[in-house]
Amino acid sequence: MIRSSKNQLNDNKPASYLPWLTDELKQEVRKHFEPKYKRKLTDDEVYEITDNLTEVMEAYLKMKLREKYENK
């Protein structure tokens, strides 16, 4: 994902556009992904990871709904 400037994610969305991303959830993301990256993650990286995971889940759910309702 390419950021056009600091504090912005793809599609020019500001990092703060994820209002449901609480401090507690950010810590959970860090807890899971920092060992994989073997370093501390920046806030922007946490937002980017969360945004990517959200997009993957949305795509998966849309695919499953299409399968369920288009096959009837």
PyMOL Python script that loads the backbone (N, CA, C, O; Angstrom):
from pymol import cmd

cmd.read_pdbstr("""\
ATOM      1  N   MET A   1       0.842  -1.163   0.000  1.00  0.00           N
ATOM      2  CA  MET A   1       0.000   0.000   0.000  1.00  0.00           C
ATOM      3  C   MET A   1       0.894   1.234   0.000  1.00  0.00           C
ATOM      4  O   MET A   1       1.876   1.286   0.740  1.00  0.00           O
ATOM      5  N   ILE A   2       0.577   2.188  -0.788  1.00  0.00           N
ATOM      6  CA  ILE A   2       1.389   3.389  -0.901  1.00  0.00           C
ATOM      7  C   ILE A   2       0.677   4.548  -0.213  1.00  0.00           C
ATOM      8  O   ILE A   2      -0.492   4.822  -0.484  1.00  0.00           O
ATOM      9  N   ARG A   3       1.382   5.210   0.660  1.00  0.00           N
ATOM     10  CA  ARG A   3       0.831   6.370   1.331  1.00  0.00           C
ATOM     11  C   ARG A   3       1.308   7.618   0.627  1.00  0.00           C
ATOM     12  O   ARG A   3       2.489   7.743   0.304  1.00  0.00           O
ATOM     13  N   SER A   4       0.408   8.532   0.391  1.00  0.00           N
ATOM     14  CA  SER A   4       0.792   9.774  -0.271  1.00  0.00           C
ATOM     15  C   SER A   4       1.475  10.734   0.696  1.00  0.00           C
ATOM     16  O   SER A   4       2.243  11.598   0.274  1.00  0.00           O
ATOM     17  N   SER A   5       1.207  10.590   1.962  1.00  0.00           N
ATOM     18  CA  SER A   5       1.887  11.403   2.972  1.00  0.00           C
ATOM     19  C   SER A   5       1.737  10.703   4.308  1.00  0.00           C
ATOM     20  O   SER A   5       0.951   9.767   4.454  1.00  0.00           O
ATOM     21  N   LYS A   6       2.498  11.167   5.268  1.00  0.00           N
ATOM     22  CA  LYS A   6       2.397  10.583   6.599  1.00  0.00           C
ATOM     23  C   LYS A   6       0.970  10.730   7.113  1.00  0.00           C
ATOM     24  O   LYS A   6       0.311  11.739   6.865  1.00  0.00           O
ATOM     25  N   ASN A   7       0.506   9.725   7.825  1.00  0.00           N
ATOM     26  CA  ASN A   7      -0.842   9.690   8.396  1.00  0.00           C
ATOM     27  C   ASN A   7      -1.931   9.485   7.351  1.00  0.00           C
ATOM     28  O   ASN A   7      -3.102   9.729   7.643  1.00  0.00           O
ATOM     29  N   GLN A   8      -1.591   9.053   6.164  1.00  0.00           N
ATOM     30  CA  GLN A   8      -2.619   8.741   5.177  1.00  0.00           C
ATOM     31  C   GLN A   8      -2.366   7.355   4.605  1.00  0.00           C
ATOM     32  O   GLN A   8      -1.228   6.967   4.340  1.00  0.00           O
ATOM     33  N   LEU A   9      -3.448   6.626   4.423  1.00  0.00           N
ATOM     34  CA  LEU A   9      -3.386   5.307   3.833  1.00  0.00           C
ATOM     35  C   LEU A   9      -3.787   5.414   2.380  1.00  0.00           C
ATOM     36  O   LEU A   9      -3.968   6.516   1.861  1.00  0.00           O
ATOM     37  N   ASN A  10      -3.930   4.270   1.713  1.00  0.00           N
ATOM     38  CA  ASN A  10      -4.318   4.296   0.300  1.00  0.00           C
ATOM     39  C   ASN A  10      -5.644   5.015   0.113  1.00  0.00           C
ATOM     40  O   ASN A  10      -6.400   5.200   1.067  1.00  0.00           O
ATOM     41  N   ASP A  11      -5.918   5.409  -1.097  1.00  0.00           N
ATOM     42  CA  ASP A  11      -7.137   6.136  -1.450  1.00  0.00           C
ATOM     43  C   ASP A  11      -7.262   7.458  -0.696  1.00  0.00           C
ATOM     44  O   ASP A  11      -8.362   7.989  -0.544  1.00  0.00           O
ATOM     45  N   ASN A  12      -6.152   7.977  -0.235  1.00  0.00           N
ATOM     46  CA  ASN A  12      -6.127   9.260   0.489  1.00  0.00           C
ATOM     47  C   ASN A  12      -7.020   9.278   1.726  1.00  0.00           C
ATOM     48  O   ASN A  12      -7.522  10.332   2.116  1.00  0.00           O
ATOM     49  N   LYS A  13      -7.219   8.114   2.343  1.00  0.00           N
ATOM     50  CA  LYS A  13      -7.994   8.053   3.586  1.00  0.00           C
ATOM     51  C   LYS A  13      -7.056   8.373   4.744  1.00  0.00           C
ATOM     52  O   LYS A  13      -5.986   7.771   4.842  1.00  0.00           O
ATOM     53  N   PRO A  14      -7.423   9.298   5.617  1.00  0.00           N
ATOM     54  CA  PRO A  14      -6.567   9.547   6.776  1.00  0.00           C
ATOM     55  C   PRO A  14      -6.588   8.342   7.706  1.00  0.00           C
ATOM     56  O   PRO A  14      -7.582   7.620   7.778  1.00  0.00           O
ATOM     57  N   ALA A  15      -5.493   8.133   8.411  1.00  0.00           N
ATOM     58  CA  ALA A  15      -5.401   6.993   9.326  1.00  0.00           C
ATOM     59  C   ALA A  15      -6.524   7.013  10.355  1.00  0.00           C
ATOM     60  O   ALA A  15      -6.933   5.959  10.842  1.00  0.00           O
ATOM     61  N   SER A  16      -7.025   8.189  10.691  1.00  0.00           N
ATOM     62  CA  SER A  16      -8.075   8.303  11.709  1.00  0.00           C
ATOM     63  C   SER A  16      -9.454   7.892  11.192  1.00  0.00           C
ATOM     64  O   SER A  16     -10.431   7.965  11.937  1.00  0.00           O
ATOM     65  N   TYR A  17      -9.554   7.460   9.924  1.00  0.00           N
ATOM     66  CA  TYR A  17     -10.866   7.074   9.417  1.00  0.00           C
ATOM     67  C   TYR A  17     -11.334   5.736   9.969  1.00  0.00           C
ATOM     68  O   TYR A  17     -12.433   5.289   9.643  1.00  0.00           O
ATOM     69  N   LEU A  18     -10.526   5.092  10.795  1.00  0.00           N
ATOM     70  CA  LEU A  18     -10.923   3.832  11.435  1.00  0.00           C
ATOM     71  C   LEU A  18     -11.328   4.131  12.876  1.00  0.00           C
ATOM     72  O   LEU A  18     -10.586   3.807  13.803  1.00  0.00           O
ATOM     73  N   PRO A  19     -12.487   4.739  13.075  1.00  0.00           N
ATOM     74  CA  PRO A  19     -12.854   5.162  14.433  1.00  0.00           C
ATOM     75  C   PRO A  19     -13.048   4.002  15.406  1.00  0.00           C
ATOM     76  O   PRO A  19     -12.959   4.196  16.619  1.00  0.00           O
ATOM     77  N   TRP A  20     -13.308   2.810  14.899  1.00  0.00           N
ATOM     78  CA  TRP A  20     -13.513   1.650  15.756  1.00  0.00           C
ATOM     79  C   TRP A  20     -12.193   1.036  16.213  1.00  0.00           C
ATOM     80  O   TRP A  20     -12.195   0.129  17.045  1.00  0.00           O
ATOM     81  N   LEU A  21     -11.071   1.513  15.685  1.00  0.00           N
ATOM     82  CA  LEU A  21      -9.769   0.960  16.056  1.00  0.00           C
ATOM     83  C   LEU A  21      -9.328   1.569  17.387  1.00  0.00           C
ATOM     84  O   LEU A  21      -8.693   2.623  17.437  1.00  0.00           O
ATOM     85  N   THR A  22      -9.681   0.879  18.441  1.00  0.00           N
ATOM     86  CA  THR A  22      -9.392   1.362  19.795  1.00  0.00           C
ATOM     87  C   THR A  22      -7.923   1.118  20.146  1.00  0.00           C
ATOM     88  O   THR A  22      -7.226   0.374  19.456  1.00  0.00           O
ATOM     89  N   ASP A  23      -7.472   1.739  21.206  1.00  0.00           N
ATOM     90  CA  ASP A  23      -6.107   1.515  21.687  1.00  0.00           C
ATOM     91  C   ASP A  23      -5.899   0.048  22.038  1.00  0.00           C
ATOM     92  O   ASP A  23      -4.833  -0.512  21.783  1.00  0.00           O
ATOM     93  N   GLU A  24      -6.912  -0.565  22.617  1.00  0.00           N
ATOM     94  CA  GLU A  24      -6.825  -1.979  22.976  1.00  0.00           C
ATOM     95  C   GLU A  24      -6.642  -2.854  21.728  1.00  0.00           C
ATOM     96  O   GLU A  24      -5.823  -3.773  21.724  1.00  0.00           O
ATOM     97  N   LEU A  25      -7.395  -2.566  20.689  1.00  0.00           N
ATOM     98  CA  LEU A  25      -7.277  -3.339  19.450  1.00  0.00           C
ATOM     99  C   LEU A  25      -5.926  -3.094  18.774  1.00  0.00           C
ATOM    100  O   LEU A  25      -5.334  -4.019  18.218  1.00  0.00           O
ATOM    101  N   LYS A  26      -5.438  -1.854  18.820  1.00  0.00           N
ATOM    102  CA  LYS A  26      -4.105  -1.560  18.270  1.00  0.00           C
ATOM    103  C   LYS A  26      -3.042  -2.380  18.995  1.00  0.00           C
ATOM    104  O   LYS A  26      -2.112  -2.889  18.370  1.00  0.00           O
ATOM    105  N   GLN A  27      -3.182  -2.508  20.312  1.00  0.00           N
ATOM    106  CA  GLN A  27      -2.221  -3.311  21.072  1.00  0.00           C
ATOM    107  C   GLN A  27      -2.284  -4.784  20.675  1.00  0.00           C
ATOM    108  O   GLN A  27      -1.257  -5.461  20.618  1.00  0.00           O
ATOM    109  N   GLU A  28      -3.490  -5.279  20.403  1.00  0.00           N
ATOM    110  CA  GLU A  28      -3.628  -6.673  19.951  1.00  0.00           C
ATOM    111  C   GLU A  28      -2.958  -6.874  18.587  1.00  0.00           C
ATOM    112  O   GLU A  28      -2.309  -7.893  18.351  1.00  0.00           O
ATOM    113  N   VAL A  29      -3.122  -5.904  17.703  1.00  0.00           N
ATOM    114  CA  VAL A  29      -2.473  -5.988  16.384  1.00  0.00           C
ATOM    115  C   VAL A  29      -0.962  -5.999  16.574  1.00  0.00           C
ATOM    116  O   VAL A  29      -0.258  -6.803  15.963  1.00  0.00           O
ATOM    117  N   ARG A  30      -0.473  -5.111  17.415  1.00  0.00           N
ATOM    118  CA  ARG A  30       0.968  -5.069  17.683  1.00  0.00           C
ATOM    119  C   ARG A  30       1.458  -6.389  18.279  1.00  0.00           C
ATOM    120  O   ARG A  30       2.497  -6.914  17.879  1.00  0.00           O
ATOM    121  N   LYS A  31       0.701  -6.914  19.235  1.00  0.00           N
ATOM    122  CA  LYS A  31       1.089  -8.153  19.904  1.00  0.00           C
ATOM    123  C   LYS A  31       1.230  -9.304  18.911  1.00  0.00           C
ATOM    124  O   LYS A  31       2.110 -10.153  19.053  1.00  0.00           O
ATOM    125  N   HIS A  32       0.367  -9.324  17.920  1.00  0.00           N
ATOM    126  CA  HIS A  32       0.388 -10.403  16.939  1.00  0.00           C
ATOM    127  C   HIS A  32       1.436 -10.184  15.848  1.00  0.00           C
ATOM    128  O   HIS A  32       2.120 -11.129  15.453  1.00  0.00           O
ATOM    129  N   PHE A  33       1.571  -8.955  15.358  1.00  0.00           N
ATOM    130  CA  PHE A  33       2.404  -8.710  14.172  1.00  0.00           C
ATOM    131  C   PHE A  33       3.839  -8.289  14.477  1.00  0.00           C
ATOM    132  O   PHE A  33       4.723  -8.543  13.659  1.00  0.00           O
ATOM    133  N   GLU A  34       4.108  -7.658  15.619  1.00  0.00           N
ATOM    134  CA  GLU A  34       5.483  -7.254  15.897  1.00  0.00           C
ATOM    135  C   GLU A  34       6.453  -8.436  15.950  1.00  0.00           C
ATOM    136  O   GLU A  34       7.571  -8.313  15.451  1.00  0.00           O
ATOM    137  N   PRO A  35       6.072  -9.573  16.534  1.00  0.00           N
ATOM    138  CA  PRO A  35       7.002 -10.714  16.485  1.00  0.00           C
ATOM    139  C   PRO A  35       7.273 -11.195  15.047  1.00  0.00           C
ATOM    140  O   PRO A  35       8.375 -11.654  14.746  1.00  0.00           O
ATOM    141  N   LYS A  36       6.288 -11.092  14.180  1.00  0.00           N
ATOM    142  CA  LYS A  36       6.481 -11.507  12.791  1.00  0.00           C
ATOM    143  C   LYS A  36       7.419 -10.558  12.048  1.00  0.00           C
ATOM    144  O   LYS A  36       8.216 -10.995  11.217  1.00  0.00           O
ATOM    145  N   TYR A  37       7.326  -9.253  12.346  1.00  0.00           N
ATOM    146  CA  TYR A  37       8.194  -8.257  11.709  1.00  0.00           C
ATOM    147  C   TYR A  37       9.531  -8.105  12.441  1.00  0.00           C
ATOM    148  O   TYR A  37      10.471  -7.508  11.917  1.00  0.00           O
ATOM    149  N   LYS A  38       9.601  -8.653  13.662  1.00  0.00           N
ATOM    150  CA  LYS A  38      10.803  -8.582  14.494  1.00  0.00           C
ATOM    151  C   LYS A  38      11.245  -7.148  14.783  1.00  0.00           C
ATOM    152  O   LYS A  38      12.437  -6.844  14.846  1.00  0.00           O
ATOM    153  N   ARG A  39      10.247  -6.274  14.957  1.00  0.00           N
ATOM    154  CA  ARG A  39      10.520  -4.877  15.314  1.00  0.00           C
ATOM    155  C   ARG A  39       9.221  -4.234  15.783  1.00  0.00           C
ATOM    156  O   ARG A  39       8.136  -4.785  15.600  1.00  0.00           O
ATOM    157  N   LYS A  40       9.350  -3.055  16.393  1.00  0.00           N
ATOM    158  CA  LYS A  40       8.154  -2.300  16.783  1.00  0.00           C
ATOM    159  C   LYS A  40       7.510  -1.715  15.535  1.00  0.00           C
ATOM    160  O   LYS A  40       8.201  -1.265  14.621  1.00  0.00           O
ATOM    161  N   LEU A  41       6.188  -1.725  15.505  1.00  0.00           N
ATOM    162  CA  LEU A  41       5.443  -1.160  14.383  1.00  0.00           C
ATOM    163  C   LEU A  41       5.061   0.278  14.684  1.00  0.00           C
ATOM    164  O   LEU A  41       4.774   0.631  15.828  1.00  0.00           O
ATOM    165  N   THR A  42       5.060   1.098  13.652  1.00  0.00           N
ATOM    166  CA  THR A  42       4.590   2.480  13.809  1.00  0.00           C
ATOM    167  C   THR A  42       3.067   2.478  13.850  1.00  0.00           C
ATOM    168  O   THR A  42       2.429   1.486  13.494  1.00  0.00           O
ATOM    169  N   ASP A  43       2.500   3.573  14.278  1.00  0.00           N
ATOM    170  CA  ASP A  43       1.043   3.692  14.272  1.00  0.00           C
ATOM    171  C   ASP A  43       0.501   3.560  12.854  1.00  0.00           C
ATOM    172  O   ASP A  43      -0.527   2.917  12.639  1.00  0.00           O
ATOM    173  N   ASP A  44       1.185   4.163  11.886  1.00  0.00           N
ATOM    174  CA  ASP A  44       0.737   4.052  10.492  1.00  0.00           C
ATOM    175  C   ASP A  44       0.726   2.606  10.021  1.00  0.00           C
ATOM    176  O   ASP A  44      -0.181   2.199   9.296  1.00  0.00           O
ATOM    177  N   GLU A  45       1.720   1.828  10.422  1.00  0.00           N
ATOM    178  CA  GLU A  45       1.765   0.421  10.026  1.00  0.00           C
ATOM    179  C   GLU A  45       0.627  -0.371  10.665  1.00  0.00           C
ATOM    180  O   GLU A  45       0.054  -1.262  10.037  1.00  0.00           O
ATOM    181  N   VAL A  46       0.305  -0.046  11.904  1.00  0.00           N
ATOM    182  CA  VAL A  46      -0.820  -0.713  12.577  1.00  0.00           C
ATOM    183  C   VAL A  46      -2.119  -0.387  11.842  1.00  0.00           C
ATOM    184  O   VAL A  46      -2.939  -1.278  11.619  1.00  0.00           O
ATOM    185  N   TYR A  47      -2.316   0.879  11.464  1.00  0.00           N
ATOM    186  CA  TYR A  47      -3.501   1.257  10.697  1.00  0.00           C
ATOM    187  C   TYR A  47      -3.537   0.526   9.362  1.00  0.00           C
ATOM    188  O   TYR A  47      -4.589   0.045   8.941  1.00  0.00           O
ATOM    189  N   GLU A  48      -2.388   0.442   8.698  1.00  0.00           N
ATOM    190  CA  GLU A  48      -2.325  -0.204   7.393  1.00  0.00           C
ATOM    191  C   GLU A  48      -2.654  -1.690   7.502  1.00  0.00           C
ATOM    192  O   GLU A  48      -3.412  -2.215   6.687  1.00  0.00           O
ATOM    193  N   ILE A  49      -2.097  -2.368   8.492  1.00  0.00           N
ATOM    194  CA  ILE A  49      -2.383  -3.786   8.704  1.00  0.00           C
ATOM    195  C   ILE A  49      -3.865  -3.982   8.980  1.00  0.00           C
ATOM    196  O   ILE A  49      -4.496  -4.871   8.408  1.00  0.00           O
ATOM    197  N   THR A  50      -4.417  -3.157   9.853  1.00  0.00           N
ATOM    198  CA  THR A  50      -5.831  -3.261  10.203  1.00  0.00           C
ATOM    199  C   THR A  50      -6.720  -3.000   8.996  1.00  0.00           C
ATOM    200  O   THR A  50      -7.706  -3.705   8.781  1.00  0.00           O
ATOM    201  N   ASP A  51      -6.374  -1.996   8.216  1.00  0.00           N
ATOM    202  CA  ASP A  51      -7.139  -1.667   7.018  1.00  0.00           C
ATOM    203  C   ASP A  51      -7.091  -2.835   6.024  1.00  0.00           C
ATOM    204  O   ASP A  51      -8.115  -3.204   5.449  1.00  0.00           O
ATOM    205  N   ASN A  52      -5.914  -3.406   5.826  1.00  0.00           N
ATOM    206  CA  ASN A  52      -5.782  -4.535   4.904  1.00  0.00           C
ATOM    207  C   ASN A  52      -6.582  -5.743   5.375  1.00  0.00           C
ATOM    208  O   ASN A  52      -7.252  -6.397   4.575  1.00  0.00           O
ATOM    209  N   LEU A  53      -6.515  -6.041   6.665  1.00  0.00           N
ATOM    210  CA  LEU A  53      -7.285  -7.172   7.193  1.00  0.00           C
ATOM    211  C   LEU A  53      -8.783  -6.953   7.031  1.00  0.00           C
ATOM    212  O   LEU A  53      -9.528  -7.879   6.711  1.00  0.00           O
ATOM    213  N   THR A  54      -9.215  -5.716   7.257  1.00  0.00           N
ATOM    214  CA  THR A  54     -10.629  -5.389   7.091  1.00  0.00           C
ATOM    215  C   THR A  54     -11.067  -5.591   5.643  1.00  0.00           C
ATOM    216  O   THR A  54     -12.136  -6.143   5.383  1.00  0.00           O
ATOM    217  N   GLU A  55     -10.239  -5.141   4.704  1.00  0.00           N
ATOM    218  CA  GLU A  55     -10.577  -5.298   3.285  1.00  0.00           C
ATOM    219  C   GLU A  55     -10.623  -6.762   2.880  1.00  0.00           C
ATOM    220  O   GLU A  55     -11.486  -7.156   2.097  1.00  0.00           O
ATOM    221  N   VAL A  56      -9.711  -7.575   3.399  1.00  0.00           N
ATOM    222  CA  VAL A  56      -9.721  -9.010   3.096  1.00  0.00           C
ATOM    223  C   VAL A  56     -10.989  -9.655   3.641  1.00  0.00           C
ATOM    224  O   VAL A  56     -11.621 -10.463   2.960  1.00  0.00           O
ATOM    225  N   MET A  57     -11.360  -9.298   4.869  1.00  0.00           N
ATOM    226  CA  MET A  57     -12.575  -9.873   5.459  1.00  0.00           C
ATOM    227  C   MET A  57     -13.820  -9.439   4.687  1.00  0.00           C
ATOM    228  O   MET A  57     -14.726 -10.248   4.482  1.00  0.00           O
ATOM    229  N   GLU A  58     -13.882  -8.187   4.259  1.00  0.00           N
ATOM    230  CA  GLU A  58     -15.028  -7.713   3.477  1.00  0.00           C
ATOM    231  C   GLU A  58     -15.130  -8.478   2.168  1.00  0.00           C
ATOM    232  O   GLU A  58     -16.222  -8.880   1.767  1.00  0.00           O
ATOM    233  N   ALA A  59     -13.998  -8.683   1.496  1.00  0.00           N
ATOM    234  CA  ALA A  59     -14.001  -9.408   0.226  1.00  0.00           C
ATOM    235  C   ALA A  59     -14.438 -10.858   0.436  1.00  0.00           C
ATOM    236  O   ALA A  59     -15.204 -11.399  -0.362  1.00  0.00           O
ATOM    237  N   TYR A  60     -13.955 -11.482   1.503  1.00  0.00           N
ATOM    238  CA  TYR A  60     -14.332 -12.862   1.799  1.00  0.00           C
ATOM    239  C   TYR A  60     -15.834 -12.973   2.080  1.00  0.00           C
ATOM    240  O   TYR A  60     -16.508 -13.863   1.561  1.00  0.00           O
ATOM    241  N   LEU A  61     -16.344 -12.066   2.901  1.00  0.00           N
ATOM    242  CA  LEU A  61     -17.769 -12.115   3.230  1.00  0.00           C
ATOM    243  C   LEU A  61     -18.637 -11.852   2.001  1.00  0.00           C
ATOM    244  O   LEU A  61     -19.672 -12.496   1.832  1.00  0.00           O
ATOM    245  N   LYS A  62     -18.234 -10.918   1.146  1.00  0.00           N
ATOM    246  CA  LYS A  62     -18.982 -10.664  -0.086  1.00  0.00           C
ATOM    247  C   LYS A  62     -18.990 -11.894  -0.977  1.00  0.00           C
ATOM    248  O   LYS A  62     -20.018 -12.230  -1.565  1.00  0.00           O
ATOM    249  N   MET A  63     -17.842 -12.573  -1.081  1.00  0.00           N
ATOM    250  CA  MET A  63     -17.756 -13.787  -1.884  1.00  0.00           C
ATOM    251  C   MET A  63     -18.697 -14.869  -1.331  1.00  0.00           C
ATOM    252  O   MET A  63     -19.414 -15.524  -2.087  1.00  0.00           O
ATOM    253  N   LYS A  64     -18.682 -15.043  -0.026  1.00  0.00           N
ATOM    254  CA  LYS A  64     -19.542 -16.063   0.592  1.00  0.00           C
ATOM    255  C   LYS A  64     -21.022 -15.727   0.400  1.00  0.00           C
ATOM    256  O   LYS A  64     -21.831 -16.620   0.151  1.00  0.00           O
ATOM    257  N   LEU A  65     -21.377 -14.457   0.514  1.00  0.00           N
ATOM    258  CA  LEU A  65     -22.778 -14.066   0.307  1.00  0.00           C
ATOM    259  C   LEU A  65     -23.198 -14.291  -1.143  1.00  0.00           C
ATOM    260  O   LEU A  65     -24.310 -14.748  -1.408  1.00  0.00           O
ATOM    261  N   ARG A  66     -22.303 -13.969  -2.081  1.00  0.00           N
ATOM    262  CA  ARG A  66     -22.608 -14.222  -3.506  1.00  0.00           C
ATOM    263  C   ARG A  66     -22.823 -15.704  -3.746  1.00  0.00           C
ATOM    264  O   ARG A  66     -23.768 -16.096  -4.431  1.00  0.00           O
ATOM    265  N   GLU A  67     -21.949 -16.528  -3.186  1.00  0.00           N
ATOM    266  CA  GLU A  67     -22.088 -17.976  -3.339  1.00  0.00           C
ATOM    267  C   GLU A  67     -23.429 -18.447  -2.784  1.00  0.00           C
ATOM    268  O   GLU A  67     -24.109 -19.272  -3.394  1.00  0.00           O
ATOM    269  N   LYS A  68     -23.795 -17.924  -1.646  1.00  0.00           N
ATOM    270  CA  LYS A  68     -25.014 -18.364  -0.978  1.00  0.00           C
ATOM    271  C   LYS A  68     -26.260 -17.967  -1.758  1.00  0.00           C
ATOM    272  O   LYS A  68     -27.178 -18.773  -1.911  1.00  0.00           O
ATOM    273  N   TYR A  69     -26.300 -16.719  -2.258  1.00  0.00           N
ATOM    274  CA  TYR A  69     -27.529 -16.224  -2.868  1.00  0.00           C
ATOM    275  C   TYR A  69     -27.577 -16.347  -4.385  1.00  0.00           C
ATOM    276  O   TYR A  69     -28.665 -16.300  -4.959  1.00  0.00           O
ATOM    277  N   GLU A  70     -26.444 -16.502  -5.053  1.00  0.00           N
ATOM    278  CA  GLU A  70     -26.481 -16.637  -6.504  1.00  0.00           C
ATOM    279  C   GLU A  70     -26.671 -18.084  -6.936  1.00  0.00           C
ATOM    280  O   GLU A  70     -26.975 -18.338  -8.102  1.00  0.00           O
ATOM    281  N   ASN A  71     -26.502 -19.016  -6.046  1.00  0.00           N
ATOM    282  CA  ASN A  71     -26.651 -20.424  -6.388  1.00  0.00           C
ATOM    283  C   ASN A  71     -28.059 -20.954  -6.117  1.00  0.00           C
ATOM    284  O   ASN A  71     -28.294 -22.158  -6.218  1.00  0.00           O
ATOM    285  N   LYS A  72     -28.977 -20.086  -5.782  1.00  0.00           N
ATOM    286  CA  LYS A  72     -30.348 -20.530  -5.476  1.00  0.00           C
ATOM    287  C   LYS A  72     -31.229 -20.370  -6.671  1.00  0.00           C
ATOM    288  O   LYS A  72     -32.416 -20.690  -6.610  1.00  0.00           O
TER     289      LYS A  72
END
""", "prot")
cmd.dss("prot")
cmd.show_as("cartoon", "prot")
cmd.util.cbc("prot")
cmd.orient("prot")
